[in-house]
Amino acid sequence: MSEDMNAGSPGEDLFEFVPRRQGFDGVKTLYYETVFQDPTHLEVFTYTDRMSYRPGDTVRFHTSTTAERFDISIVRDGLSPLKIAHLKGISGESVGLREDFFERGCDWPESQSWQIPLDAPAGFYIATSQASLGGKSQEQEHGFFVLPHKNKAKAILLVAATGTWRAYNDWGGYSHYVGHHLTDGWHLAPKVTLHRPWARGFMWLPPGAPRKATRQQTPMESPPRYFYDEFAYSRGFSKFYASAGWASYERPFLCWAEAQGLAVDVVSQGDMVDDPDLLAAYKCVVFVGHDEYWTWEMREAIEQYMDSGGNVARFAGNFGWQIRLEDNGITQVCYKDRAFEKDPLAGTKDERRLATDWWDPRVGWPGEQTFGLNTHFGLFAGVGGMAARGLGGFTVYDPNHWAFEGLYLGYGDVIGSEAQIFGYEVDGLDYELIDGIPRPSARMKTPEGLQILAMGLASNLELAHGRKGESLYWGDETTAFALKRYGVATDAARDAAARGCGMVVAFQKGRGSVFHAGTCEWVAGLQQGDPATCRITRNVLDRFTSL
């Protein structure tokens, strides 16, 4: 090759060379961030002492970095991010990880403190740590909430799905889904701490980062692809960035709402419990995205709000697990399907608080009793090989409902398909069709008068066909769903459990009203300006803030 032909070609100075074994499979590989404490490699990671603060409180930052100095830039995030502070020239220190850091906390020393101004606007704040070393720079984002003043509440409150953020945060290689070198047969961490950094992609994403449910349908005869995973692996983001986090779900909703001229406060789930008077100040409480993990006390708080006349707009899916918060909210606990043998509450008078599935008969509080839908009659759609060639939207069954006003829809029309709002996990019900209208079956414990407005099909079976290059992320989930739905895993039960649905429902709960679009990806429609998604969302918020 001549020198001219070689000009512009990648060379050793542009690449890091990493060998891999033949047969490497990125789908089944967990890549994660952690500290290396290599003085020749630049790294900077930060976490805060709490998740929520009030104006006047002090935020304490804990940082590990190989740089001698670093900065922290603090902005109130939203449609037009507002710079609040820039803390410069902070002394850096490289700190390792103690044993069981994912459960006990990193225990890094305090590197900097910052007092929130008394006039600081309420909202979600992103603190970006910035460091430089040897001509290279590195950034890492952390987030926290600044709560509204007691007498300055807006009409709408967005409650972020922080339990789900914490469950999927795999910084250091551990979460409620994964873990390595664990004892006692665990393949996941039943306890995770708030005192560690957020994995890359949870707080910030570049424009165009693939969502979990893809708009690009899988071609016939092609094996499933996972575009978010491919992007994460190639660009250094968490494998779970598209499953949870501010950047993927709450931020798109807030930006859309602010562009609409709507005033929205933002808090964490824990704030609903820490401040018993918080919810009552709002006409409408909103939940969006992937909202899977709740405590008993959180459910009690939102049900009391509904019963007292509060209105709930839930554009979210996968309401599944009961968790507990310990150590003043720092440690989140979920024993999942091993709760009967590992949870210390098993067999006690407090057994209903087991950190396991809400559908578990020992807990006895199925999700549809609060939000009208049940995740076990969902779940997957538009992702990998799960309902990979579906409509991507909801089929309308009640076009005359007030939520669809101004769209001039008819029976059988589909909403949101262009934006793929149906996925990646959806909540539904066991139902029966009566004269072409779906109704909850007798086995469901739905609120009286619940109406099913729209529906789509989901799957819990990702089939392997032995195609060359085929690698499945989920595979066959039917045994788990059969046991949860029917209590048995016979062939007939597994066959039934392979099928699911996602729904849009509306109902009254006490003196309050509830609208629930049971899908994680509703915000994709807002993000992409889908006319039907935007109009329905506006109809719901306008009605609920005027009641």
C-alpha positions as a Python dict, from the first residue, in 0.01 Angstrom:
ca = {
    (1, 'M'): (0, 0, 0),
    (2, 'S'): (143, 337, -98),
    (3, 'E'): (180, 621, 150),
    (4, 'D'): (-97, 815, -26),
    (5, 'M'): (-334, 519, -15),
    (6, 'N'): (-271, 485, 356),
    (7, 'A'): (-345, 850, 430),
    (8, 'G'): (-642, 891, 660),
    (9, 'S'): (-661, 522, 750),
    (10, 'P'): (-700, 434, 1118),
    (11, 'G'): (-377, 348, 1290),
    (12, 'E'): (-254, 223, 1621),
    (13, 'D'): (-261, 576, 1760),
    (14, 'L'): (-638, 593, 1702),
    (15, 'F'): (-741, 254, 1836),
    (16, 'E'): (-717, 61, 2159),
    (17, 'F'): (-646, -301, 2068),
    (18, 'V'): (-843, -555, 2275),
    (19, 'P'): (-825, -923, 2176),
    (20, 'R'): (-1131, -1140, 2219),
    (21, 'R'): (-1193, -1511, 2198),
    (22, 'Q'): (-1351, -1675, 1898),
    (23, 'G'): (-1727, -1695, 1950),
    (24, 'F'): (-1746, -1371, 2151),
    (25, 'D'): (-2109, -1269, 2203),
    (26, 'G'): (-2179, -911, 2312),
    (27, 'V'): (-2546, -988, 2378),
    (28, 'K'): (-2443, -1220, 2662),
    (29, 'T'): (-2155, -1003, 2785),
    (30, 'L'): (-2194, -764, 3077),
    (31, 'Y'): (-1964, -468, 3035),
    (32, 'Y'): (-1966, -211, 3314),
    (33, 'E'): (-1781, 89, 3454),
    (34, 'T'): (-1571, 75, 3766),
    (35, 'V'): (-1262, 238, 3916),
    (36, 'F'): (-924, 106, 3803),
    (37, 'Q'): (-699, 346, 3995),
    (38, 'D'): (-448, 344, 3709),
    (39, 'P'): (-261, 676, 3736),
    (40, 'T'): (-199, 677, 3358),
    (41, 'H'): (-570, 645, 3279),
    (42, 'L'): (-811, 933, 3338),
    (43, 'E'): (-1128, 853, 3530),
    (44, 'V'): (-1369, 1055, 3742),
    (45, 'F'): (-1677, 924, 3925),
    (46, 'T'): (-1903, 1109, 4171),
    (47, 'Y'): (-2205, 1037, 4390),
    (48, 'T'): (-2397, 1245, 4644),
    (49, 'D'): (-2499, 1172, 5001),
    (50, 'R'): (-2873, 1191, 4926),
    (51, 'M'): (-3115, 1191, 4636),
    (52, 'S'): (-3338, 1486, 4734),
    (53, 'Y'): (-3271, 1822, 4896),
    (54, 'R'): (-3449, 2145, 4977),
    (55, 'P'): (-3320, 2496, 4906),
    (56, 'G'): (-3068, 2581, 5176),
    (57, 'D'): (-2958, 2218, 5223),
    (58, 'T'): (-2597, 2113, 5167),
    (59, 'V'): (-2513, 1863, 4892),
    (60, 'R'): (-2207, 1652, 4973),
    (61, 'F'): (-2013, 1515, 4677),
    (62, 'H'): (-1795, 1202, 4700),
    (63, 'T'): (-1551, 1158, 4410),
    (64, 'S'): (-1280, 919, 4297),
    (65, 'T'): (-1054, 1049, 4019),
    (66, 'T'): (-703, 996, 3888),
    (67, 'A'): (-677, 1369, 3812),
    (68, 'E'): (-512, 1606, 4057),
    (69, 'R'): (-796, 1856, 4018),
    (70, 'F'): (-1149, 1842, 3883),
    (71, 'D'): (-1455, 2064, 3846),
    (72, 'I'): (-1826, 2007, 3910),
    (73, 'S'): (-2079, 2190, 3692),
    (74, 'I'): (-2436, 2200, 3825),
    (75, 'V'): (-2742, 2264, 3606),
    (76, 'R'): (-3115, 2247, 3657),
    (77, 'D'): (-3212, 2018, 3368),
    (78, 'G'): (-3502, 2060, 3129),
    (79, 'L'): (-3590, 2204, 2789),
    (80, 'S'): (-3348, 2493, 2853),
    (81, 'P'): (-3090, 2371, 3107),
    (82, 'L'): (-3010, 2642, 3361),
    (83, 'K'): (-2655, 2667, 3494),
    (84, 'I'): (-2668, 2707, 3871),
    (85, 'A'): (-2306, 2670, 3987),
    (86, 'H'): (-1955, 2574, 3879),
    (87, 'L'): (-1724, 2441, 4147),
    (88, 'K'): (-1364, 2470, 4025),
    (89, 'G'): (-1029, 2324, 4116),
    (90, 'I'): (-1144, 2056, 4358),
    (91, 'S'): (-864, 1835, 4489),
    (92, 'G'): (-880, 1489, 4339),
    (93, 'E'): (-813, 1153, 4501),
    (94, 'S'): (-823, 803, 4354),
    (95, 'V'): (-1019, 575, 4586),
    (96, 'G'): (-1080, 202, 4555),
    (97, 'L'): (-1387, -9, 4625),
    (98, 'R'): (-1443, -181, 4954),
    (99, 'E'): (-1594, -527, 4983),
    (100, 'D'): (-1966, -538, 4898),
    (101, 'F'): (-1956, -170, 4795),
    (102, 'F'): (-2268, -224, 4583),
    (103, 'E'): (-2462, -302, 4901),
    (104, 'R'): (-2275, -110, 5174),
    (105, 'G'): (-2180, 197, 4970),
    (106, 'C'): (-1848, 306, 4821),
    (107, 'D'): (-1757, 499, 5137),
    (108, 'W'): (-1545, 750, 4947),
    (109, 'P'): (-1440, 1060, 5143),
    (110, 'E'): (-1628, 1385, 5088),
    (111, 'S'): (-1453, 1580, 4815),
    (112, 'Q'): (-1671, 1893, 4803),
    (113, 'S'): (-1989, 2038, 4953),
    (114, 'W'): (-2227, 2293, 4804),
    (115, 'Q'): (-2513, 2476, 4971),
    (116, 'I'): (-2820, 2504, 4752),
    (117, 'P'): (-2924, 2872, 4721),
    (118, 'L'): (-3247, 2959, 4899),
    (119, 'D'): (-3390, 3090, 4571),
    (120, 'A'): (-3283, 2785, 4366),
    (121, 'P'): (-3560, 2668, 4130),
    (122, 'A'): (-3714, 2329, 4202),
    (123, 'G'): (-3637, 2047, 3962),
    (124, 'F'): (-3390, 1778, 3866),
    (125, 'Y'): (-3027, 1882, 3881),
    (126, 'I'): (-2735, 1725, 3698),
    (127, 'A'): (-2388, 1760, 3847),
    (128, 'T'): (-2121, 1689, 3587),
    (129, 'S'): (-1773, 1607, 3714),
    (130, 'Q'): (-1505, 1718, 3468),
    (131, 'A'): (-1138, 1617, 3483),
    (132, 'S'): (-831, 1642, 3258),
    (133, 'L'): (-509, 1442, 3241),
    (134, 'G'): (-234, 1431, 2978),
    (135, 'G'): (-433, 1631, 2725),
    (136, 'K'): (-743, 1416, 2763),
    (137, 'S'): (-1068, 1506, 2937),
    (138, 'Q'): (-1342, 1300, 3098),
    (139, 'E'): (-1690, 1372, 3230),
    (140, 'Q'): (-1940, 1186, 3446),
    (141, 'E'): (-2296, 1289, 3532),
    (142, 'H'): (-2477, 1249, 3861),
    (143, 'G'): (-2827, 1367, 3946),
    (144, 'F'): (-3034, 1486, 4240),
    (145, 'F'): (-3366, 1656, 4310),
    (146, 'V'): (-3425, 2002, 4455),
    (147, 'L'): (-3772, 1995, 4605),
    (148, 'P'): (-4027, 2274, 4559),
    (149, 'H'): (-4098, 2531, 4827),
    (150, 'K'): (-4404, 2437, 5031),
    (151, 'N'): (-4611, 2731, 4906),
    (152, 'K'): (-4495, 2727, 4543),
    (153, 'A'): (-4622, 2396, 4407),
    (154, 'K'): (-4718, 2379, 4041),
    (155, 'A'): (-5031, 2206, 3907),
    (156, 'I'): (-4848, 1893, 3785),
    (157, 'L'): (-4606, 1672, 3975),
    (158, 'L'): (-4380, 1428, 3789),
    (159, 'V'): (-4267, 1147, 4019),
    (160, 'A'): (-3950, 993, 3875),
    (161, 'A'): (-3918, 614, 3876),
    (162, 'T'): (-3614, 623, 4103),
    (163, 'G'): (-3673, 273, 4240),
    (164, 'T'): (-3629, 142, 3886),
    (165, 'W'): (-3324, 362, 3828),
    (166, 'R'): (-3161, 212, 4133),
    (167, 'A'): (-3258, -144, 4038),
    (168, 'Y'): (-3098, -123, 3691),
    (169, 'N'): (-2793, 89, 3781),
    (170, 'D'): (-2509, -154, 3711),
    (171, 'W'): (-2216, 70, 3802),
    (172, 'G'): (-1942, -158, 3933),
    (173, 'G'): (-2109, -466, 3780),
    (174, 'Y'): (-2397, -514, 4024),
    (175, 'S'): (-2770, -442, 4022),
    (176, 'H'): (-3102, -612, 4096),
    (177, 'Y'): (-3038, -796, 3765),
    (178, 'V'): (-2670, -881, 3757),
    (179, 'G'): (-2375, -957, 3982),
    (180, 'H'): (-2055, -1156, 3972),
    (181, 'H'): (-1865, -1355, 4232),
    (182, 'L'): (-2169, -1349, 4461),
    (183, 'T'): (-2221, -1614, 4724),
    (184, 'D'): (-2517, -1832, 4822),
    (185, 'G'): (-2629, -1890, 4465),
    (186, 'W'): (-2711, -1526, 4388),
    (187, 'H'): (-2671, -1405, 4030),
    (188, 'L'): (-2801, -1059, 4117),
    (189, 'A'): (-2759, -821, 4408),
    (190, 'P'): (-3067, -827, 4636),
    (191, 'K'): (-2943, -509, 4806),
    (192, 'V'): (-2809, -205, 4620),
    (193, 'T'): (-2686, 124, 4758),
    (194, 'L'): (-2751, 483, 4661),
    (195, 'H'): (-2391, 564, 4757),
    (196, 'R'): (-2228, 483, 4425),
    (197, 'P'): (-2217, 659, 4087),
    (198, 'W'): (-2487, 626, 3823),
    (199, 'A'): (-2386, 415, 3522),
    (200, 'R'): (-2320, 606, 3202),
    (201, 'G'): (-2641, 685, 3013),
    (202, 'F'): (-2875, 705, 3312),
    (203, 'M'): (-2840, 1082, 3355),
    (204, 'W'): (-2739, 1196, 3004),
    (205, 'L'): (-2761, 1059, 2650),
    (206, 'P'): (-2660, 1203, 2313),
    (207, 'P'): (-2942, 1287, 2071),
    (208, 'G'): (-3046, 984, 1870),
    (209, 'A'): (-2936, 719, 2118),
    (210, 'P'): (-3145, 408, 2035),
    (211, 'R'): (-3444, 341, 2254),
    (212, 'K'): (-3517, -6, 2390),
    (213, 'A'): (-3810, -63, 2153),
    (214, 'T'): (-3693, -3, 1800),
    (215, 'R'): (-3878, 164, 1514),
    (216, 'Q'): (-3680, -55, 1275),
    (217, 'Q'): (-3871, -379, 1245),
    (218, 'T'): (-3678, -704, 1220),
    (219, 'P'): (-3678, -827, 859),
    (220, 'M'): (-3833, -1164, 789),
    (221, 'E'): (-3590, -1455, 835),
    (222, 'S'): (-3350, -1228, 1024),
    (223, 'P'): (-3237, -1307, 1381),
    (224, 'P'): (-3329, -1049, 1648),
    (225, 'R'): (-3112, -742, 1696),
    (226, 'Y'): (-3073, -521, 2002),
    (227, 'F'): (-2983, -177, 1872),
    (228, 'Y'): (-2955, -18, 2215),
    (229, 'D'): (-2706, -288, 2320),
    (230, 'E'): (-2499, -242, 2006),
    (231, 'F'): (-2487, 132, 2068),
    (232, 'A'): (-2402, 90, 2436),
    (233, 'Y'): (-2119, -151, 2366),
    (234, 'S'): (-1962, 58, 2090),
    (235, 'R'): (-1995, 393, 2271),
    (236, 'G'): (-1919, 297, 2631),
    (237, 'F'): (-2267, 332, 2782),
    (238, 'S'): (-2432, 102, 3033),
    (239, 'K'): (-2595, -207, 2887),
    (240, 'F'): (-2905, -95, 3082),
    (241, 'Y'): (-2915, 273, 2984),
    (242, 'A'): (-3233, 223, 2779),
    (243, 'S'): (-3406, 30, 3059),
    (244, 'A'): (-3417, 307, 3318),
    (245, 'G'): (-3297, 652, 3405),
    (246, 'W'): (-3366, 1022, 3379),
    (247, 'A'): (-3220, 1053, 3028),
    (248, 'S'): (-3439, 788, 2861),
    (249, 'Y'): (-3775, 854, 3024),
    (250, 'E'): (-3840, 1145, 3261),
    (251, 'R'): (-3633, 1400, 3073),
    (252, 'P'): (-3820, 1356, 2740),
    (253, 'F'): (-4151, 1405, 2921),
    (254, 'L'): (-4033, 1715, 3108),
    (255, 'C'): (-3891, 1873, 2792),
    (256, 'W'): (-4215, 1808, 2605),
    (257, 'A'): (-4424, 1950, 2892),
    (258, 'E'): (-4209, 2265, 2919),
    (259, 'A'): (-4231, 2313, 2541),
    (260, 'Q'): (-4610, 2296, 2583),
    (261, 'G'): (-4596, 2571, 2845),
    (262, 'L'): (-4687, 2335, 3127),
    (263, 'A'): (-4534, 2397, 3469),
    (264, 'V'): (-4411, 2071, 3624),
    (265, 'D'): (-4239, 1991, 3953),
    (266, 'V'): (-4019, 1679, 3972),
    (267, 'V'): (-3952, 1459, 4277),
    (268, 'S'): (-3831, 1109, 4357),
    (269, 'Q'): (-4058, 823, 4464),
    (270, 'G'): (-3916, 839, 4814),
    (271, 'D'): (-4031, 1199, 4850),
    (272, 'M'): (-4393, 1082, 4836),
    (273, 'V'): (-4334, 903, 5166),
    (274, 'D'): (-4086, 1138, 5331),
    (275, 'D'): (-4329, 1430, 5299),
    (276, 'P'): (-4686, 1310, 5369),
    (277, 'D'): (-4828, 1646, 5253),
    (278, 'L'): (-4641, 1655, 4923),
    (279, 'L'): (-4897, 1499, 4686),
    (280, 'A'): (-5196, 1691, 4818),
    (281, 'A'): (-5058, 2018, 4679),
    (282, 'Y'): (-5098, 1898, 4317),
    (283, 'K'): (-5398, 1855, 4090),
    (284, 'C'): (-5231, 1585, 3885),
    (285, 'V'): (-4950, 1339, 3957),
    (286, 'V'): (-4768, 1188, 3658),
    (287, 'F'): (-4559, 871, 3620),
    (288, 'V'): (-4374, 794, 3297),
    (289, 'G'): (-4148, 535, 3140),
    (290, 'H'): (-4024, 221, 3307),
    (291, 'D'): (-4174, 231, 3657),
    (292, 'E'): (-4126, -117, 3799),
    (293, 'Y'): (-4022, -89, 4167),
    (294, 'W'): (-4233, 53, 4454),
    (295, 'T'): (-4246, 24, 4830),
    (296, 'W'): (-4564, -50, 5022),
    (297, 'E'): (-4558, 301, 5164),
    (298, 'M'): (-4535, 455, 4816),
    (299, 'R'): (-4848, 269, 4707),
    (300, 'E'): (-5030, 375, 5022),
    (301, 'A'): (-4936, 737, 4954),
    (302, 'I'): (-5062, 740, 4593),
    (303, 'E'): (-5382, 551, 4681),
    (304, 'Q'): (-5459, 795, 4960),
    (305, 'Y'): (-5404, 1077, 4712),
    (306, 'M'): (-5647, 918, 4464),
    (307, 'D'): (-5908, 843, 4728),
    (308, 'S'): (-5893, 1207, 4839),
    (309, 'G'): (-5967, 1334, 4490),
    (310, 'G'): (-5620, 1348, 4333),
    (311, 'N'): (-5581, 1261, 3964),
    (312, 'V'): (-5312, 1028, 3830),
    (313, 'A'): (-5180, 1015, 3474),
    (314, 'R'): (-4960, 710, 3432),
    (315, 'F'): (-4784, 681, 3098),
    (316, 'A'): (-4567, 393, 3218),
    (317, 'G'): (-4528, 19, 3213),
    (318, 'N'): (-4408, -285, 3409),
    (319, 'F'): (-4545, -226, 3760),
    (320, 'G'): (-4397, -541, 3910),
    (321, 'W'): (-4188, -555, 4229),
    (322, 'Q'): (-4229, -456, 4590),
    (323, 'I'): (-3908, -319, 4740),
    (324, 'R'): (-3805, -195, 5081),
    (325, 'L'): (-3577, 96, 5163),
    (326, 'E'): (-3338, 60, 5456),
    (327, 'D'): (-3066, 272, 5619),
    (328, 'N'): (-3271, 593, 5588),
    (329, 'G'): (-3343, 521, 5223),
    (330, 'I'): (-2982, 457, 5119),
    (331, 'T'): (-3020, 80, 5065),
    (332, 'Q'): (-3283, -67, 4832),
    (333, 'V'): (-3387, -429, 4889),
    (334, 'C'): (-3556, -675, 4653),
    (335, 'Y'): (-3519, -1050, 4703),
    (336, 'K'): (-3739, -1119, 4401),
    (337, 'D'): (-3823, -1486, 4346),
    (338, 'R'): (-3601, -1600, 4637),
    (339, 'A'): (-3789, -1392, 4895),
    (340, 'F'): (-3956, -1699, 5048),
    (341, 'E'): (-3613, -1835, 5149),
    (342, 'K'): (-3399, -1520, 5187),
    (343, 'D'): (-3622, -1235, 5303),
    (344, 'P'): (-3618, -1210, 5686),
    (345, 'L'): (-3986, -1110, 5674),
    (346, 'A'): (-4089, -1446, 5528),
    (347, 'G'): (-4317, -1630, 5769),
    (348, 'T'): (-4359, -1329, 6000),
    (349, 'K'): (-4659, -1110, 6072),
    (350, 'D'): (-4510, -857, 5825),
    (351, 'E'): (-4497, -1105, 5539),
    (352, 'R'): (-4709, -877, 5317),
    (353, 'R'): (-4402, -651, 5297),
    (354, 'L'): (-4192, -924, 5133),
    (355, 'A'): (-3951, -772, 4881),
    (356, 'T'): (-4092, -972, 4594),
    (357, 'D'): (-4367, -971, 4333),
    (358, 'W'): (-4687, -777, 4408),
    (359, 'W'): (-4880, -1069, 4258),
    (360, 'D'): (-4736, -1311, 4517),
    (361, 'P'): (-5027, -1444, 4727),
    (362, 'R'): (-4831, -1374, 5048),
    (363, 'V'): (-4823, -1006, 4949),
    (364, 'G'): (-5177, -1009, 4814),
    (365, 'W'): (-5184, -666, 4648),
    (366, 'P'): (-5187, -713, 4270),
    (367, 'G'): (-5089, -410, 4066),
    (368, 'E'): (-5426, -366, 3895),
    (369, 'Q'): (-5584, -269, 4226),
    (370, 'T'): (-5388, 56, 4220),
    (371, 'F'): (-5320, 137, 3854),
    (372, 'G'): (-5576, -81, 3673),
    (373, 'L'): (-5324, -303, 3489),
    (374, 'N'): (-5104, -600, 3574),
    (375, 'T'): (-4756, -653, 3432),
    (376, 'H'): (-4786, -1034, 3436),
    (377, 'F'): (-5048, -1019, 3164),
    (378, 'G'): (-4805, -805, 2948),
    (379, 'L'): (-4500, -793, 2887),
    (380, 'F'): (-4252, -758, 2594),
    (381, 'A'): (-4315, -588, 2262),
    (382, 'G'): (-4106, -436, 1985),
    (383, 'V'): (-3776, -549, 2133),
    (384, 'G'): (-3544, -829, 2022),
    (385, 'G'): (-3755, -1123, 1911),
    (386, 'M'): (-4057, -1032, 2126),
    (387, 'A'): (-4352, -920, 1909),
    (388, 'A'): (-4078, -786, 1684),
    (389, 'R'): (-4302, -718, 1386),
    (390, 'G'): (-4605, -585, 1572),
    (391, 'L'): (-4793, -265, 1505),
    (392, 'G'): (-4584, -60, 1747),
    (393, 'G'): (-4894, 123, 1868),
    (394, 'F'): (-5229, 71, 2040),
    (395, 'T'): (-5545, -40, 1856),
    (396, 'V'): (-5838, 178, 1961),
    (397, 'Y'): (-6156, 13, 2095),
    (398, 'D'): (-6336, 315, 2242),
    (399, 'P'): (-6277, 605, 1999),
    (400, 'N'): (-6540, 825, 2166),
    (401, 'H'): (-6359, 849, 2500),
    (402, 'W'): (-6265, 1203, 2606),
    (403, 'A'): (-5892, 1115, 2596),
    (404, 'F'): (-5914, 1085, 2216),
    (405, 'E'): (-6096, 1416, 2164),
    (406, 'G'): (-5976, 1604, 1857),
    (407, 'L'): (-5820, 1300, 1690),
    (408, 'Y'): (-6139, 1188, 1506),
    (409, 'L'): (-6053, 823, 1553),
    (410, 'G'): (-6258, 518, 1465),
    (411, 'Y'): (-6283, 168, 1604),
    (412, 'G'): (-5973, -28, 1504),
    (413, 'D'): (-5751, 272, 1434),
    (414, 'V'): (-5394, 249, 1560),
    (415, 'I'): (-5223, 526, 1756),
    (416, 'G'): (-4852, 582, 1804),
    (417, 'S'): (-4716, 317, 1569),
    (418, 'E'): (-4486, 554, 1381),
    (419, 'A'): (-4308, 640, 1708),
    (420, 'Q'): (-4317, 282, 1845),
    (421, 'I'): (-4491, 386, 2168),
    (422, 'F'): (-4595, 25, 2237),
    (423, 'G'): (-4307, -149, 2418),
    (424, 'Y'): (-4060, -244, 2541),
    (425, 'E'): (-4254, -373, 2840),
    (426, 'V'): (-4629, -326, 2864),
    (427, 'D'): (-4896, -393, 3126),
    (428, 'G'): (-5228, -556, 3050),
    (429, 'L'): (-5509, -772, 3185),
    (430, 'D'): (-5663, -1108, 3128),
    (431, 'Y'): (-5967, -1010, 2921),
    (432, 'E'): (-6257, -1134, 2716),
    (433, 'L'): (-6405, -982, 2402),
    (434, 'I'): (-6776, -910, 2424),
    (435, 'D'): (-6930, -774, 2105),
    (436, 'G'): (-6586, -664, 1994),
    (437, 'I'): (-6506, -475, 2316),
    (438, 'P'): (-6240, -605, 2561),
    (439, 'R'): (-6348, -640, 2923),
    (440, 'P'): (-6139, -751, 3225),
    (441, 'S'): (-6195, -1117, 3306),
    (442, 'A'): (-6330, -1229, 3641),
    (443, 'R'): (-5985, -1329, 3765),
    (444, 'M'): (-5863, -967, 3759),
    (445, 'K'): (-5910, -741, 4062),
    (446, 'T'): (-5958, -419, 3871),
    (447, 'P'): (-6131, -109, 4010),
    (448, 'E'): (-6502, -100, 3940),
    (449, 'G'): (-6598, 72, 3618),
    (450, 'L'): (-6258, 38, 3451),
    (451, 'Q'): (-6275, 97, 3074),
    (452, 'I'): (-6029, -55, 2826),
    (453, 'L'): (-5977, 214, 2564),
    (454, 'A'): (-5702, 64, 2348),
    (455, 'M'): (-5488, -248, 2333),
    (456, 'G'): (-5196, -422, 2162),
    (457, 'L'): (-5034, -766, 2166),
    (458, 'A'): (-4722, -867, 2358),
    (459, 'S'): (-4512, -1181, 2390),
    (460, 'N'): (-4308, -1361, 2654),
    (461, 'L'): (-4144, -1609, 2419),
    (462, 'E'): (-3837, -1520, 2213),
    (463, 'L'): (-3797, -1822, 1990),
    (464, 'A'): (-3464, -1968, 1887),
    (465, 'H'): (-3461, -2109, 1534),
    (466, 'G'): (-3095, -2208, 1511),
    (467, 'R'): (-3012, -1941, 1256),
    (468, 'K'): (-2648, -1857, 1200),
    (469, 'G'): (-2556, -1549, 1401),
    (470, 'E'): (-2858, -1587, 1630),
    (471, 'S'): (-2820, -1482, 1994),
    (472, 'L'): (-3119, -1422, 2220),
    (473, 'Y'): (-3125, -1184, 2515),
    (474, 'W'): (-3447, -1307, 2682),
    (475, 'G'): (-3533, -1640, 2524),
    (476, 'D'): (-3817, -1839, 2679),
    (477, 'E'): (-3980, -1652, 2970),
    (478, 'T'): (-4297, -1862, 2974),
    (479, 'T'): (-4219, -2076, 3280),
    (480, 'A'): (-4175, -1773, 3504),
    (481, 'F'): (-4490, -1608, 3374),
    (482, 'A'): (-4695, -1929, 3399),
    (483, 'L'): (-4598, -1969, 3764),
    (484, 'K'): (-4686, -1607, 3841),
    (485, 'R'): (-5015, -1606, 3651),
    (486, 'Y'): (-5147, -1955, 3711),
    (487, 'G'): (-4936, -2104, 3987),
    (488, 'V'): (-4830, -2397, 3766),
    (489, 'A'): (-4593, -2446, 3474),
    (490, 'T'): (-4776, -2713, 3275),
    (491, 'D'): (-4746, -2713, 2897),
    (492, 'A'): (-5089, -2551, 2871),
    (493, 'A'): (-5001, -2283, 3125),
    (494, 'R'): (-4670, -2207, 2954),
    (495, 'D'): (-4845, -2187, 2618),
    (496, 'A'): (-5092, -1934, 2759),
    (497, 'A'): (-4817, -1740, 2935),
    (498, 'A'): (-4640, -1683, 2603),
    (499, 'R'): (-4920, -1444, 2510),
    (500, 'G'): (-4975, -1103, 2664),
    (501, 'C'): (-5114, -760, 2594),
    (502, 'G'): (-5070, -395, 2674),
    (503, 'M'): (-5362, -162, 2740),
    (504, 'V'): (-5478, 193, 2784),
    (505, 'V'): (-5741, 217, 3058),
    (506, 'A'): (-5932, 482, 3250),
    (507, 'F'): (-6124, 456, 3577),
    (508, 'Q'): (-6224, 629, 3899),
    (509, 'K'): (-6035, 556, 4219),
    (510, 'G'): (-6212, 697, 4521),
    (511, 'R'): (-6279, 1063, 4437),
    (512, 'G'): (-5989, 1074, 4192),
    (513, 'S'): (-5950, 988, 3824),
    (514, 'V'): (-5684, 764, 3670),
    (515, 'F'): (-5562, 738, 3311),
    (516, 'H'): (-5307, 461, 3250),
    (517, 'A'): (-5128, 396, 2922),
    (518, 'G'): (-4946, 80, 3021),
    (519, 'T'): (-4628, 107, 2817),
    (520, 'C'): (-4271, 214, 2891),
    (521, 'E'): (-4233, 384, 2554),
    (522, 'W'): (-4516, 640, 2560),
    (523, 'V'): (-4254, 913, 2596),
    (524, 'A'): (-4106, 811, 2259),
    (525, 'G'): (-4419, 956, 2101),
    (526, 'L'): (-4371, 1284, 2286),
    (527, 'Q'): (-4001, 1288, 2200),
    (528, 'Q'): (-4077, 1241, 1830),
    (529, 'G'): (-4381, 1468, 1818),
    (530, 'D'): (-4627, 1193, 1730),
    (531, 'P'): (-4962, 1377, 1688),
    (532, 'A'): (-5182, 1118, 1858),
    (533, 'T'): (-4951, 1065, 2156),
    (534, 'C'): (-4909, 1439, 2209),
    (535, 'R'): (-5280, 1513, 2177),
    (536, 'I'): (-5386, 1236, 2416),
    (537, 'T'): (-5127, 1341, 2673),
    (538, 'R'): (-5242, 1702, 2653),
    (539, 'N'): (-5608, 1600, 2679),
    (540, 'V'): (-5537, 1401, 2994),
    (541, 'L'): (-5328, 1671, 3162),
    (542, 'D'): (-5568, 1950, 3071),
    (543, 'R'): (-5865, 1757, 3207),
    (544, 'F'): (-5690, 1644, 3525),
    (545, 'T'): (-5559, 1991, 3609),
    (546, 'S'): (-5902, 2148, 3558),
    (547, 'L'): (-6107, 1903, 3768),
}
